[in-house]
Amino acid sequence: MPFGVGRRMCLGDVLARMEMFMFFSSMMHQFDVESEAGAAPPSLEGTVGATIAPKAFRVKFVPRAPPAPPAVIAHDHQHLRHVGAH
């Protein structure tokens, strides 16, 4: 428990978890995560210790292309009614 438990729990627990979520979701939004060319896929076996951790593997972060600009929509203002005009 990195943030403690009970009465002595870290007051920044919720903020830290929210910041980690925002950081990783931002990374996933801006980059594609790929394995290196020719590399074997990550092993599903873990390394046993106090917890079971995945074995080390390498990935690369490839920037995603920026989104295309939105299409320009022509507006026809003739159908609008002028408020207060008779």
Protein Blocks (a to p, Z undefined) as FASTA:
>chain_A
ZZbgajllcfklmmmmmmmmmmmmmmmmmpccdddehiacddfbdcddfbccdddddddd
dddddddddddddddfklpccehiZZ
